[in-house]
Amino acid sequence: MTEREFDQKVERAAANFERRVEATADHLDKTVNHAWNHSRLFRCASRGISLAAEVGLLLVAGRLADRGNRTAAAWCAGLSAVGLAGDVLTAICFRRKKK
């Protein structure tokens, strides 16, 4: 096998891999969007997981601050505050209308 043939095989393999990754990502995106639009349970679970992660970051920030890791605590608290604010704004701005 020449170097040129090897390069062509590698390029074909990379193109096939890229095509498969894009197709899988597209399928995942469609599946998640469908679940979000048609399942109240999925929406509630997703929001619950998000809120739990943000509260967890706040708790970790407190522990880190107690142990003297002020920079890490500030980052955790800041990210948690941004996430919680985003969740509250999303809930206010995009709440579903009663039918």
N, C-alpha and C positions, 0 to 999 in steps of 0.2 A: 504494500500500500504506500502510495506516495504521500508526500506532505499535503499536496493539494487535495487529494481524495479524503485524507483524514480531516482537513479543515472543512470540507463540504459536509462530511458526515456529522461533525460536531455542530456546524451551523444548522443542519436539518434537525438534529436532535434538540437543539436549543429552541428552534422555531416551533417544533411540536410541543415541547414543554410549555413554552409561553402561551400557545394556543389553548392547551389543556387548562392551564392556570386561569386564563381569562374566562373560559367557558364555565369553569367551576365557580369562580367569583360571581359571574353573572347569574348563575343558577342560585347560589346562596343569597344574593341580593334580592332576587325575585321571591324566593321562599320566605325570607324574613319580612319583606314588605307585605306579602300576602298574609302572613301570620299576624303582623301588626294591624292590618286593616280589617281583618275578619275575626280576631280573637280577643275578647276583652280580658280573658285570663292571661294571655301572653303579654298584653300591655301592662296589666297590673303586676305581673311577675317581673317584667323588665324594669319598671319603675321602682318596685320594691328592692330589687337587687342594687339598683343605682343608689337609692337612699341608704341602704345598709352599708354600701362601700363608703359613702360620704361620711356617715356617722362613725364608721370604723376609722377613717382618716382623722376625724376629730379626736377620738379616743387615743389613737396612737400619738397624735400631736401632744396631748397632755402627758402621756408617759415619757415621750422623748424630752419634753421640757423639764420634767422632774429629774431626769437623769443627766441634764446638762447639755443635751444636743439641741441647742436653740435654733440653729439654722434649719435642721431637718424638721423640727417641730413647726417652724414658721412655714416651710413649704407645704407640709401636710395640712396645716390649718388653712392656708391660703387656697390650696386646691380644693379642699373640702368646702370652703365658703363659696368659691366660684361654682362648684358643682351644685350645691344646694340652691344658690341663687338662680342658676340656670333651670333647675327643676321647678322652682316656684314660678319663675317667669313663664316657662313653657306651660305649666298647669293653668296659669291665669290667662295667657294669650290664646292658647289653642284648646281650651276646654270644649268638649262636645256639647252641642245644643240639645236640649230636651226635645223629644219629638212629640 
